Amino acid sequence: MLRIDPMSADAKPIIAESARIELLRLISDNVPAAIAYYDAATLQCRFANNRYAQTFGWTTDNIVGRTLPNVIGEEAATQIGPQVDMVLKQRASVTYERDLHAPEGRRQVEVNLLPHLDAAGDVIGCFVLISDITKFRHAERALRESEERLAKFMQASCEGIVFHKDGFVTDANPPALQLIGYTLEEILGRKTLEFIAPDHVAKVASVIASRQETAYESVLMNKHGQRIPVEFIVRTMMRNGESMRMTIVRDLRDRHAAQARIHHLAHHDTLTGLPNRRAFLDYLESLLIGAHGGDSQLALLFIDLDHFKRVNDSLGHLVGDTLLRTAASRITGNLRTTDIVARLGGDEFMVLLTHFAQRGDVAEVAQKLLQAIEAPLHAEGRPLSVTASLGIALFPSDGSSAEELIKHADTAMYLAKARGRAQFRFFDPAMATSAYAAMVMEGELGQALQRGEFELYFQPQVSAGNGAIVGAEALIRWHHPTRGLLLPGEFIPVAEQQRLMLAIGQWVLRDAARYAARWNEMGLGIAPVAVNLSSMQFQAPFFVEAVEQVLAEEGVDGRLIELELTERMLMDDLSEVSAKLRQLAALGIRVSVDDFGTGYSSLGHLKELPIDKMKIDISFVKDLPENRGSAAITRAIIQMARSLGITAIAEGVETEAQRLYLALNGCDELQGDLISKPLSATDFEAWVLARRTSVARV
């Protein structure tokens, strides 16, 4: 047998040819396409790369020699017959696309058939090149669908949409065209800046040049030269294969109108259209800032309609509203355009006069306003006339701040009422005496309940041992129409002197009962709610019956209420006091002695009364623990309470040292700013819930 030495000269060409074949196979198997070669005469496969063979379910070995119909199937061969004939008969290259069911699923392919010609130009074979174009067709379809969606969106959107390239308009939807009053043909190819208001061109040009994607407000000019406030929302996107700028044009006219309306409502009274209290105070404070240090004079006129409530009650609110609108119109009609008039609320108006020469000028205006208001008007077919009382405070002589001027004008107005109404008075420092202040406050207190100006605040009471909330004390506050939030010490003495305390005390009890019931239903564990009693209330006939009536009407369990009496209130007729307390106890109500240690009650006196709690007065607590006298009295009260089986609570706890001293000496409960300041009902509820949450986490 003939053997060829692989190192001989004869073997080297054979080895080189084999290497080239292997290299060709390697290359063909690694290109991203299916490649094959078919004989023109027999349509038998003479070569196929791995990708081609696997596409049709063959291998590179067993596919060779098989005919085209055998490789791709009779149906597929019939479908591509015309393309094959064109290659074989016309010696032309052919490209076509078709769907192919490959092992990895249905694919879209591009097929290239290339004729192989001999030296004579005859077709001796055909090269086949198949490329998978599935992802490209999917991308094209996605792009086409995206374009269709965008086109539909542009037509359906209620907001304007404009496309522009390099600052020139290329498309716009109907809402954008309607907004500026042009047709599409009129704006295509024009510069976008032509439609921008001159004072906004620089900003828009800057955004276009920077190609930033942003949103900002601007102003368009429509076809008729009118300015239209708009918001531009600018994005860069591909459209029809080009990078475009898309701008959403949002009409802001309705929004601006709504904002202007909201601003007007926030600063104006809805009934009269006059500036409201807030707007007036803002204007007054700004005016005072400019007036300080100069020689400017201002006059503040506080106007209150006399017996307006009587008109409302007898003729109804519609007539009352008509009266208020008429008064506002008449006041405004008798002032200069530089003067300011506002409605503070209810039947109160405020006027600010500027640029007057002397006090007499202000008096003349005041008198003119009173006469204008007093003129009869017809309501429900009958003449109606009301008068007004007017108080005047001057800047800078009567005050340098808005609060001070309003307070003094209000004081002067109440003096005008006290002197017979239907007149005006200038503020006099003598009006600020306590007697006069009490007289003014008496009149205000009489209306405070009717106007709903009182509010209860609540201060938590907690266990000295573990800090758990055990109750709350109800504390009245007065939202004074001009002086703001007043504490009890500023008005309770006047209320007690004028027997207004009965009505106020009953209101406090009822409101506290409602909150106690609410918190009980919420499961907040705030019980009892403590209510301070005045001597006038406790000594009033049928006091217990009045308390029982409140509980019944509000559906409140007496165990949710605690009544606080001062130590001095227990020093009266012992038998009567004892009887009342036992009646309260029968209702489930607890009784606490407030300010204990400041009165003169004896241990023998106390042990005869059904008392549940004694409160250590703040005058002792504030000096703890340093003051030996206060410390000794505090310890004695705690020990006395323990011996009587009474709960001891300390009020006015403000420092950690006080809390620690009281807890170590056996005080049961604590109350004071260290735990929490008095809170509105809403804030108190939030405080309780937050505290419960924090305790639960611990």
C-alpha positions as CSV (number, residue, x, y, z in Angstrom):
1,M,0.0,0.0,0.0
2,L,1.3,3.4,-1.0
3,R,1.8,5.7,2.0
4,I,2.7,9.4,1.7
5,D,5.0,10.8,4.3
6,P,3.2,13.8,5.8
7,M,6.5,15.7,5.8
8,S,7.2,15.0,2.1
9,A,6.8,17.7,-0.6
10,D,3.8,15.8,-2.1
11,A,1.8,15.9,1.2
12,K,2.1,19.6,1.8
13,P,-0.4,20.8,-0.9
14,I,-2.9,18.2,0.4
15,I,-2.5,19.4,4.0
16,A,-2.8,23.1,2.9
17,E,-6.0,22.4,1.0
18,S,-7.5,20.6,4.0
19,A,-6.6,23.5,6.3
20,R,-8.3,25.9,3.9
21,I,-11.4,23.7,3.9
22,E,-11.5,23.6,7.7
23,L,-11.0,27.4,7.9
24,L,-13.9,27.9,5.4
25,R,-16.1,25.6,7.5
26,L,-15.1,27.4,10.7
27,I,-15.9,30.8,9.1
28,S,-19.2,29.8,7.6
29,D,-20.4,28.2,10.9
30,N,-19.7,31.4,12.8
31,V,-21.2,34.0,10.6
32,P,-24.7,35.2,11.7
33,A,-26.4,33.8,8.6
34,A,-27.6,30.5,7.1
35,I,-25.4,29.6,4.1
36,A,-25.9,26.8,1.5
37,Y,-24.9,25.9,-2.1
38,Y,-27.2,23.9,-4.5
39,D,-26.3,22.3,-7.8
40,A,-28.2,24.0,-10.7
41,A,-28.9,20.8,-12.6
42,T,-30.1,18.6,-9.8
43,L,-31.0,21.1,-7.1
44,Q,-29.0,18.9,-4.7
45,C,-27.3,20.5,-1.7
46,R,-23.6,20.5,-2.1
47,F,-22.7,22.5,1.0
48,A,-24.4,23.9,4.1
49,N,-23.1,25.6,7.2
50,N,-24.2,24.5,10.6
51,R,-26.9,27.3,11.0
52,Y,-28.5,26.4,7.6
53,A,-28.6,22.7,8.3
54,Q,-30.0,23.1,11.8
55,T,-32.7,25.6,10.6
56,F,-34.2,22.8,8.5
57,G,-33.6,20.0,11.0
58,W,-30.4,18.5,9.4
59,T,-26.8,18.2,10.1
60,T,-24.0,19.5,7.9
61,D,-23.2,15.8,6.9
62,N,-26.6,14.4,6.1
63,I,-27.9,17.5,4.3
64,V,-25.4,17.1,1.5
65,G,-26.8,15.4,-1.5
66,R,-30.4,16.1,-0.6
67,T,-32.6,18.0,-3.0
68,L,-34.1,21.4,-2.3
69,P,-37.7,20.0,-1.7
70,N,-36.3,17.3,0.5
71,V,-34.4,19.9,2.6
72,I,-37.0,22.7,3.0
73,G,-40.2,20.7,2.3
74,E,-42.4,20.4,-0.8
75,E,-44.7,23.3,0.1
76,A,-41.9,25.7,0.7
77,A,-40.1,24.6,-2.4
78,T,-43.3,25.3,-4.5
79,Q,-43.6,28.7,-2.9
80,I,-40.1,29.8,-3.8
81,G,-40.2,28.1,-7.2
82,P,-40.5,31.4,-9.2
83,Q,-37.5,32.9,-7.4
84,V,-35.4,29.8,-8.1
85,D,-36.4,29.8,-11.8
86,M,-35.4,33.5,-12.0
87,V,-31.9,32.6,-10.8
88,L,-31.5,29.5,-13.0
89,K,-33.1,30.8,-16.2
90,Q,-32.4,34.6,-16.0
91,R,-29.1,34.2,-14.2
92,A,-30.3,37.0,-11.9
93,S,-29.8,37.5,-8.2
94,V,-33.0,37.4,-6.2
95,T,-33.9,38.7,-2.7
96,Y,-37.2,38.0,-1.0
97,E,-38.7,37.6,2.5
98,R,-40.7,34.8,4.0
99,D,-41.8,33.3,7.3
100,L,-39.8,30.3,8.4
101,H,-40.7,27.8,11.0
102,A,-37.3,27.1,12.7
103,P,-36.6,25.0,15.8
104,E,-36.6,28.2,17.9
105,G,-40.0,29.2,16.6
106,R,-41.5,31.3,13.8
107,R,-39.0,33.7,12.3
108,Q,-39.0,36.3,9.6
109,V,-36.1,35.9,7.2
110,E,-34.5,37.6,4.2
111,V,-33.3,35.2,1.5
112,N,-30.7,36.0,-1.1
113,L,-30.3,33.7,-4.0
114,L,-27.1,34.3,-6.0
115,P,-26.3,32.4,-9.3
116,H,-22.9,30.7,-9.8
117,L,-21.8,31.0,-13.4
118,D,-19.1,29.1,-15.2
119,A,-16.6,30.5,-17.7
120,A,-19.2,30.3,-20.4
121,G,-21.8,32.3,-18.4
122,D,-24.0,29.3,-17.7
123,V,-25.5,28.7,-14.3
124,I,-24.0,25.8,-12.6
125,G,-25.1,26.4,-9.0
126,C,-26.8,28.7,-6.6
127,F,-25.6,30.3,-3.4
128,V,-28.2,30.7,-0.7
129,L,-27.8,33.3,2.1
130,I,-30.6,33.5,4.8
131,S,-30.6,36.3,7.4
132,D,-32.9,36.4,10.4
133,I,-34.6,39.8,10.3
134,T,-37.3,39.0,12.9
135,K,-36.1,41.6,15.4
136,F,-35.8,44.3,12.7
137,R,-39.3,43.7,11.5
138,H,-40.6,43.7,15.1
139,A,-38.8,47.0,15.6
140,E,-40.3,48.4,12.5
141,R,-43.7,47.3,13.5
142,A,-43.3,48.8,17.0
143,L,-42.1,52.0,15.5
144,R,-45.0,52.1,13.1
145,E,-47.5,51.3,15.9
146,S,-45.9,54.0,18.0
147,E,-46.2,56.5,15.2
148,E,-49.9,55.5,14.8
149,R,-50.5,55.8,18.6
150,L,-48.8,59.2,18.6
151,A,-50.9,60.4,15.7
152,K,-54.1,59.2,17.4
153,F,-52.9,60.8,20.7
154,M,-52.3,64.1,18.9
155,Q,-55.7,64.1,17.4
156,A,-57.5,62.9,20.6
157,S,-55.6,65.0,23.1
158,C,-57.4,68.0,24.6
159,E,-54.0,69.8,25.0
160,G,-52.0,71.3,22.3
161,I,-49.0,69.4,20.9
162,V,-46.5,70.9,18.5
163,F,-43.5,69.2,16.8
164,H,-40.6,71.3,15.7
165,K,-37.1,70.6,14.4
166,D,-34.3,73.1,14.7
167,G,-36.8,75.7,15.8
168,F,-39.2,75.3,12.8
169,V,-42.7,73.9,13.2
170,T,-43.2,70.5,11.5
171,D,-46.6,69.4,12.9
172,A,-49.3,70.5,15.3
173,N,-52.6,69.0,16.5
174,P,-56.1,70.6,16.4
175,P,-56.1,71.9,20.0
176,A,-52.8,73.7,19.5
177,L,-54.1,75.2,16.2
178,Q,-57.3,76.3,17.9
179,L,-55.4,77.9,20.7
180,I,-53.5,80.2,18.4
181,G,-56.1,80.6,15.7
182,Y,-54.0,79.3,12.8
183,T,-54.5,76.4,10.3
184,L,-51.8,73.8,10.0
185,E,-50.8,75.1,6.6
186,E,-50.3,78.6,8.0
187,I,-47.7,77.5,10.6
188,L,-45.8,74.6,9.0
189,G,-42.2,75.6,8.4
190,R,-42.5,78.8,10.4
191,K,-40.2,79.6,13.3
192,T,-41.7,78.6,16.7
193,L,-40.5,81.9,18.2
194,E,-42.9,83.8,15.9
195,F,-45.7,82.6,18.1
196,I,-44.1,83.6,21.5
197,A,-44.8,86.9,23.3
198,P,-41.9,89.3,22.8
199,D,-41.1,89.3,26.5
200,H,-40.8,85.5,26.6
201,V,-38.8,85.0,23.4
202,A,-35.4,84.9,25.2
203,K,-36.5,82.2,27.6
204,V,-38.0,80.0,24.9
205,A,-35.0,80.4,22.6
206,S,-32.7,79.4,25.5
207,V,-34.7,76.2,26.1
208,I,-34.6,75.4,22.4
209,A,-30.8,76.0,22.1
210,S,-30.0,73.9,25.2
211,R,-32.3,71.0,24.1
212,Q,-33.2,70.5,27.8
213,E,-36.3,68.6,28.7
214,T,-38.3,70.8,31.0
215,A,-41.6,72.3,31.9
216,Y,-42.1,76.0,32.3
217,E,-44.7,78.8,31.9
218,S,-44.7,81.2,29.0
219,V,-47.0,83.3,26.9
220,L,-48.2,82.7,23.3
221,M,-49.5,85.3,20.9
222,N,-52.6,84.2,19.0
223,K,-53.5,85.3,15.4
224,H,-55.3,88.3,16.8
225,G,-52.4,89.5,18.9
226,Q,-53.8,88.4,22.2
227,R,-51.6,87.0,24.9
228,I,-52.4,83.5,26.1
229,P,-50.7,82.2,29.3
230,V,-49.5,78.6,28.7
231,E,-47.3,75.9,30.2
232,F,-44.8,74.3,27.9
233,I,-43.8,70.7,28.6
234,V,-40.8,70.0,26.3
235,R,-39.4,66.6,25.4
236,T,-37.0,65.3,22.7
237,M,-38.1,62.2,20.8
238,M,-37.7,60.2,17.6
239,R,-40.4,60.6,15.0
240,N,-40.3,59.3,11.4
241,G,-36.7,58.4,12.0
242,E,-35.7,61.9,13.0
243,S,-34.9,63.6,16.4
244,M,-37.7,66.0,17.0
245,R,-38.7,68.4,19.8
246,M,-42.2,67.7,21.1
247,T,-43.9,70.5,23.1
248,I,-47.2,70.0,25.0
249,V,-48.9,73.3,25.1
250,R,-51.2,73.6,28.1
251,D,-53.7,76.5,28.3
252,L,-53.4,78.2,31.7
253,R,-56.2,80.7,31.4
254,D,-58.6,78.6,33.4
255,R,-56.0,77.8,36.0
256,H,-55.0,81.5,36.3
257,A,-58.6,82.5,36.6
258,A,-59.2,79.9,39.3
259,Q,-56.0,81.0,41.2
260,A,-57.1,84.6,41.0
261,R,-60.6,83.5,42.3
262,I,-59.0,81.5,45.1
263,H,-56.8,84.4,46.0
264,H,-59.8,86.8,45.9
265,L,-61.8,84.4,48.1
266,A,-58.9,84.1,50.5
267,H,-58.6,87.8,50.9
268,H,-62.1,89.0,50.5
269,D,-65.4,88.6,52.2
270,T,-67.8,86.5,50.1
271,L,-70.9,88.4,51.2
272,T,-69.8,92.0,50.6
273,G,-66.8,91.6,48.3
274,L,-64.7,93.7,50.7
275,P,-61.2,92.7,51.9
276,N,-61.4,90.4,54.8
277,R,-59.6,90.5,58.2
278,R,-56.5,88.8,56.9
279,A,-56.1,91.0,53.9
280,F,-56.8,94.1,55.9
281,L,-54.2,93.2,58.6
282,D,-51.6,92.4,55.9
283,Y,-52.2,95.8,54.3
284,L,-52.2,97.7,57.6
285,E,-48.9,96.0,58.8
286,S,-47.2,96.8,55.5
287,L,-48.4,100.4,55.7
288,L,-47.2,100.8,59.3
289,I,-43.7,99.6,58.3
290,G,-43.5,102.4,55.9
291,A,-45.0,104.9,58.3
292,H,-42.6,104.4,61.1
293,G,-39.9,107.0,61.3
294,G,-41.9,109.5,59.2
295,D,-44.6,112.0,59.8
296,S,-47.4,109.9,58.4
297,Q,-50.7,109.8,60.2
298,L,-53.3,107.0,60.0
299,A,-56.7,106.7,61.5
300,L,-58.3,103.3,62.2
301,L,-62.1,103.3,62.4
302,F,-63.9,100.3,64.0
303,I,-67.5,100.1,63.0
304,D,-70.1,97.8,64.6
305,L,-73.8,97.8,63.6
306,D,-76.1,98.4,66.6
307,H,-78.6,95.6,67.4
308,F,-77.8,93.7,64.3
309,K,-78.6,90.4,66.0
310,R,-82.2,91.6,66.6
311,V,-82.6,92.2,62.8
312,N,-81.3,88.7,62.1
313,D,-83.5,87.0,64.6
314,S,-86.7,88.9,63.8
315,L,-86.4,89.3,60.0
316,G,-84.1,86.4,59.0
317,H,-80.6,86.0,57.6
318,L,-81.5,87.1,54.1
319,V,-82.6,90.5,55.4
320,G,-79.5,90.6,57.6
321,D,-77.3,89.8,54.6
322,T,-79.0,92.6,52.6
323,L,-78.3,95.0,55.4
324,L,-74.6,94.0,55.6
325,R,-74.2,94.5,51.8
326,T,-75.9,97.8,51.9
327,A,-73.8,99.0,54.9
328,A,-70.6,97.9,53.0
329,S,-71.7,99.8,49.9
330,R,-72.6,102.9,51.8
331,I,-69.3,102.9,53.7
332,T,-67.3,102.4,50.5
333,G,-69.3,105.1,48.7
334,N,-68.4,107.7,51.3
335,L,-64.7,107.2,51.3
336,R,-61.9,108.2,49.0
337,T,-60.3,105.6,46.7
338,T,-57.1,105.8,48.8
339,D,-59.0,104.7,51.9
340,I,-59.4,101.0,52.8
341,V,-62.6,99.4,54.1
342,A,-62.8,95.7,55.2
343,R,-65.3,93.5,56.9
344,L,-63.9,91.7,59.9
345,G,-66.8,89.4,60.2
346,G,-70.3,89.5,61.6
347,D,-71.5,93.1,61.7
348,E,-68.1,94.6,62.2
349,F,-66.3,96.8,59.6
350,M,-62.9,98.4,59.7
351,V,-61.8,101.6,57.8
352,L,-58.3,102.9,57.4
353,L,-57.9,106.6,56.6
354,T,-54.7,108.0,55.2
355,H,-53.5,111.5,54.3
356,F,-55.6,113.7,56.6
357,A,-54.5,117.0,58.0
358,Q,-56.0,117.0,61.5
359,R,-58.2,115.1,63.9
360,G,-61.3,117.1,62.9
361,D,-61.0,115.6,59.4
362,V,-61.3,112.1,60.8
363,A,-64.3,113.2,63.0
364,E,-66.0,114.5,59.9
365,V,-65.6,111.3,58.0
366,A,-66.8,109.3,61.0
367,Q,-70.0,111.3,61.3
368,K,-70.6,111.0,57.5
369,L,-70.3,107.3,57.7
370,L,-72.7,107.0,60.6
371,Q,-75.3,109.1,58.8
372,A,-74.9,107.0,55.6
373,I,-75.4,103.7,57.5
374,E,-78.4,105.1,59.4
375,A,-80.3,106.0,56.2
376,P,-83.4,103.8,55.8
377,L,-83.5,100.9,53.3
378,H,-86.4,98.8,52.1
379,A,-86.4,95.1,53.1
380,E,-89.4,92.9,52.3
381,G,-91.5,95.9,51.5
382,R,-90.9,97.8,54.7
383,P,-88.4,100.5,55.6
384,L,-85.6,99.4,57.9
385,S,-83.0,101.5,59.6
386,V,-80.0,100.6,61.8
387,T,-77.4,102.7,63.5
388,A,-73.8,102.0,64.1
389,S,-71.2,102.7,66.8
390,L,-67.8,103.7,65.7
391,G,-64.4,103.8,67.5
392,I,-61.3,105.6,66.3
393,A,-57.6,105.0,67.1
394,L,-54.9,107.2,65.6
395,F,-51.4,106.3,64.5
396,P,-48.9,107.0,66.1
397,S,-50.5,108.5,69.2
398,D,-52.8,105.6,70.0
399,G,-50.6,102.7,69.0
400,S,-47.7,101.7,66.8
401,S,-48.7,98.2,65.9
402,A,-51.7,96.8,64.0
403,E,-52.8,94.8,67.1
404,E,-52.6,97.8,69.3
405,L,-54.5,100.1,67.0
406,I,-57.3,97.6,66.4
407,K,-57.6,96.9,70.2
408,H,-57.8,100.6,71.0
409,A,-60.3,101.3,68.1
410,D,-62.4,98.4,69.4
411,T,-62.2,99.8,72.9
412,A,-63.4,103.2,71.7
413,M,-66.2,101.6,69.8
414,Y,-67.5,99.8,72.9
415,L,-67.4,103.1,74.7
416,A,-69.6,104.6,72.0
417,K,-72.1,101.8,72.5
418,A,-72.0,102.3,76.3
419,R,-72.7,106.0,75.8
420,G,-75.9,105.3,73.9
421,R,-74.8,103.9,70.5
422,A,-75.2,105.7,67.1
423,Q,-72.1,107.8,67.8
424,F,-68.3,107.7,67.5
425,R,-65.6,108.0,70.0
426,F,-61.8,108.6,69.8
427,F,-59.7,106.4,71.9
428,D,-58.5,107.9,75.2
429,P,-55.9,106.2,77.4
430,A,-58.3,106.5,80.3
431,M,-60.5,104.0,78.6
432,A,-57.8,101.4,79.4
433,T,-58.6,101.4,83.1
434,S,-59.7,98.1,84.6
435,A,-63.2,99.3,85.2
436,Y,-63.7,100.3,81.6
437,A,-62.0,97.1,80.4
438,A,-64.4,95.0,82.5
439,M,-67.4,96.9,81.1
440,V,-66.2,96.2,77.6
441,M,-65.4,92.6,78.3
442,E,-68.8,92.1,79.9
443,G,-70.5,93.1,76.7
444,E,-68.2,90.9,74.7
445,L,-68.7,87.9,77.0
446,G,-72.4,88.2,76.6
447,Q,-72.0,87.6,72.8
448,A,-69.1,85.1,73.0
449,L,-71.3,82.1,73.7
450,Q,-73.8,83.0,71.0
451,R,-71.0,83.5,68.5
452,G,-69.3,80.2,69.4
453,E,-66.0,81.9,70.4
454,F,-65.2,79.6,73.3
455,E,-63.1,76.4,72.9
456,L,-62.0,73.8,75.3
457,Y,-58.3,72.8,75.6
458,F,-57.2,69.7,77.4
459,Q,-54.1,69.0,79.5
460,P,-53.2,65.4,80.0
461,Q,-52.9,63.8,83.4
462,V,-50.6,60.8,83.7
463,S,-49.5,58.2,86.2
464,A,-46.4,59.2,88.1
465,G,-45.3,55.6,88.1
466,N,-45.4,54.6,84.4
467,G,-46.5,57.7,82.5
468,A,-49.7,56.2,81.3
469,I,-52.5,58.7,80.6
470,V,-55.2,58.6,83.3
471,G,-57.3,61.6,82.4
472,A,-57.4,65.2,81.3
473,E,-58.4,68.6,82.6
474,A,-60.7,70.7,80.4
475,L,-59.5,74.3,80.2
476,I,-61.6,77.0,78.5
477,R,-60.1,79.4,76.0
478,W,-61.7,82.4,74.4
479,H,-61.1,83.2,70.7
480,H,-61.6,87.0,71.1
481,P,-62.5,88.6,67.8
482,T,-59.8,91.2,68.1
483,R,-57.5,90.2,71.0
484,G,-56.9,86.6,69.9
485,L,-56.8,83.6,72.2
486,L,-57.5,84.6,75.8
487,L,-56.7,82.4,78.9
488,P,-59.3,82.0,81.7
489,G,-57.5,84.4,84.0
490,E,-58.2,87.2,81.5
491,F,-62.0,86.9,81.5
492,I,-63.3,84.4,84.1
493,P,-63.2,87.1,87.0
494,V,-65.4,89.4,84.9
495,A,-67.7,86.5,84.1
496,E,-68.1,85.7,87.8
497,Q,-68.7,89.2,88.8
498,Q,-71.5,89.7,86.2
499,R,-73.1,86.2,86.8
500,L,-72.2,85.2,83.3
501,M,-70.3,82.2,84.8
502,L,-73.4,80.1,85.1
503,A,-74.0,80.0,81.4
504,I,-70.3,79.6,80.6
505,G,-69.8,76.9,83.2
506,Q,-72.8,74.9,81.9
507,W,-71.3,75.2,78.3
508,V,-67.9,73.9,79.6
509,L,-69.6,71.0,81.3
510,R,-71.6,70.0,78.3
511,D,-68.7,70.3,75.8
512,A,-66.4,68.4,78.1
513,A,-69.0,65.6,78.5
514,R,-69.3,65.4,74.7
515,Y,-65.5,64.9,74.3
516,A,-65.4,62.4,77.2
517,A,-68.1,60.3,75.4
518,R,-66.3,60.6,72.1
519,W,-63.0,59.5,73.5
520,N,-64.6,56.7,75.4
521,E,-66.1,55.4,72.1
522,M,-62.7,55.8,70.4
523,G,-61.2,53.6,73.2
524,L,-58.6,56.3,74.0
525,G,-58.7,55.5,77.7
526,I,-59.1,59.1,78.8
527,A,-61.3,59.0,81.8
528,P,-62.2,61.0,83.7
529,V,-62.2,64.4,82.0
530,A,-61.9,67.0,84.8
531,V,-64.0,70.2,84.7
532,N,-63.4,73.2,87.0
533,L,-66.4,74.5,88.9
534,S,-66.9,78.1,90.0
535,S,-68.4,79.0,93.4
536,M,-71.4,80.5,91.6
537,Q,-72.1,77.2,89.8
538,F,-71.7,75.0,92.8
539,Q,-73.9,77.2,95.0
540,A,-76.6,77.7,92.4
541,P,-80.0,76.2,93.1
542,F,-80.6,72.9,91.3
543,F,-76.9,72.6,90.5
544,V,-76.9,68.8,90.8
545,E,-80.0,68.6,88.6
546,A,-78.3,70.7,86.0
547,V,-75.3,68.3,85.9
548,E,-77.6,65.3,85.7
549,Q,-79.5,66.9,82.8
550,V,-76.3,67.3,80.9
551,L,-75.3,63.7,81.4
552,A,-78.7,62.5,80.3
553,E,-79.0,64.7,77.2
554,E,-75.4,63.9,76.1
555,G,-75.8,60.2,77.0
556,V,-72.6,60.3,79.1
557,D,-71.7,57.9,81.9
558,G,-71.0,59.9,85.1
559,R,-67.8,57.9,85.6
560,L,-66.3,59.7,82.6
561,I,-66.5,63.1,84.4
562,E,-64.6,64.6,87.3
563,L,-65.5,67.9,88.9
564,E,-62.8,70.1,90.5
565,L,-63.8,72.3,93.4
566,T,-61.5,74.7,95.2
567,E,-60.6,74.1,98.8
568,R,-62.5,77.2,99.8
569,M,-65.7,76.0,98.2
570,L,-65.8,73.1,100.8
571,M,-65.7,75.5,103.8
572,D,-69.4,76.6,103.5
573,D,-72.3,74.7,105.1
574,L,-70.8,71.3,105.6
575,S,-74.1,69.4,105.5
576,E,-75.2,71.1,102.2
577,V,-71.8,70.6,100.6
578,S,-71.7,66.9,101.7
579,A,-75.2,66.3,100.4
580,K,-74.3,67.7,96.9
581,L,-71.1,65.7,96.7
582,R,-72.9,62.5,97.6
583,Q,-75.5,63.2,94.9
584,L,-72.7,63.7,92.4
585,A,-71.1,60.5,93.6
586,A,-74.4,58.7,93.1
587,L,-74.2,59.8,89.4
588,G,-70.7,58.2,89.2
589,I,-69.0,61.5,89.1
590,R,-65.6,61.9,90.8
591,V,-64.8,64.9,92.9
592,S,-61.3,66.5,93.1
593,V,-60.1,69.3,95.4
594,D,-58.2,71.8,93.4
595,D,-55.4,74.0,94.7
596,F,-55.1,71.9,97.8
597,G,-52.9,73.4,100.5
598,T,-53.9,77.0,99.9
599,G,-57.1,77.0,101.9
600,Y,-58.1,76.4,105.4
601,S,-59.8,73.0,105.4
602,S,-59.0,70.6,108.2
603,L,-58.4,66.9,108.1
604,G,-61.6,66.4,110.0
605,H,-63.5,68.4,107.5
606,L,-62.1,66.5,104.5
607,K,-62.7,63.0,105.9
608,E,-66.4,63.7,106.1
609,L,-66.7,64.4,102.4
610,P,-66.8,61.9,99.5
611,I,-63.6,63.2,97.8
612,D,-61.7,61.1,95.3
613,K,-58.7,63.3,94.5
614,M,-56.7,66.2,95.9
615,K,-54.5,68.4,93.6
616,I,-51.3,69.8,95.0
617,D,-51.2,73.5,94.2
618,I,-48.7,74.8,91.6
619,S,-47.4,77.3,94.2
620,F,-45.8,74.4,96.0
621,V,-44.8,72.3,93.0
622,K,-42.9,75.1,91.3
623,D,-40.3,75.3,94.1
624,L,-39.6,71.6,94.2
625,P,-37.3,70.0,95.1
626,E,-35.0,72.8,96.4
627,N,-37.4,74.7,98.7
628,R,-37.6,72.9,102.0
629,G,-40.9,74.4,103.0
630,S,-42.6,73.4,99.7
631,A,-41.1,70.0,99.8
632,A,-42.4,69.4,103.4
633,I,-45.9,70.6,102.5
634,T,-46.0,68.4,99.4
635,R,-44.9,65.3,101.3
636,A,-47.6,66.0,103.9
637,I,-50.3,66.4,101.3
638,I,-49.3,63.1,99.6
639,Q,-49.2,61.3,103.0
640,M,-52.6,62.8,104.0
641,A,-54.1,61.7,100.7
642,R,-52.8,58.2,101.2
643,S,-54.2,58.0,104.7
644,L,-57.6,59.0,103.4
645,G,-57.5,56.7,100.5
646,I,-57.5,59.7,98.1
647,T,-55.5,60.0,94.8
648,A,-52.8,62.7,95.0
649,I,-52.1,64.6,91.8
650,A,-49.6,67.5,91.3
651,E,-50.2,70.3,88.8
652,G,-47.7,72.6,87.2
653,V,-45.0,70.0,86.8
654,E,-42.5,71.6,84.5
655,T,-39.1,70.0,85.2
656,E,-37.7,66.5,85.3
657,A,-36.5,67.2,88.8
658,Q,-40.0,68.0,90.0
659,R,-41.4,64.8,88.3
660,L,-38.7,62.6,89.9
661,Y,-39.2,64.1,93.4
662,L,-43.0,63.7,93.2
663,A,-42.7,60.1,91.9
664,L,-40.2,59.1,94.6
665,N,-42.4,60.5,97.3
666,G,-45.5,58.6,96.3
667,C,-47.5,61.1,94.3
668,D,-50.0,59.2,92.2
669,E,-50.5,61.4,89.2
670,L,-48.9,64.4,87.4
671,Q,-50.0,67.2,85.3
672,G,-48.0,70.1,83.7
673,D,-46.1,71.4,80.8
674,L,-43.4,68.8,81.2
675,I,-45.9,66.2,80.1
676,S,-47.8,68.5,77.7
677,K,-49.1,72.0,77.4
678,P,-52.9,72.3,77.1
679,L,-54.0,71.3,73.6
680,S,-56.9,71.8,71.4
681,A,-59.2,68.7,71.2
682,T,-57.8,67.7,67.8
683,D,-54.2,68.1,68.9
684,F,-54.9,66.3,72.2
685,E,-56.3,63.3,70.4
686,A,-53.2,63.2,68.2
687,W,-51.0,63.5,71.2
688,V,-52.8,60.6,73.0
689,L,-52.6,58.3,69.9
690,A,-48.9,59.2,69.3
691,R,-48.1,58.5,73.0
692,R,-49.9,55.2,72.9
693,T,-48.0,54.2,69.8
694,S,-44.6,55.1,71.3
695,V,-45.5,53.2,74.5
696,A,-46.6,50.2,72.4
697,R,-43.2,50.2,70.6
698,V,-41.4,50.2,73.9
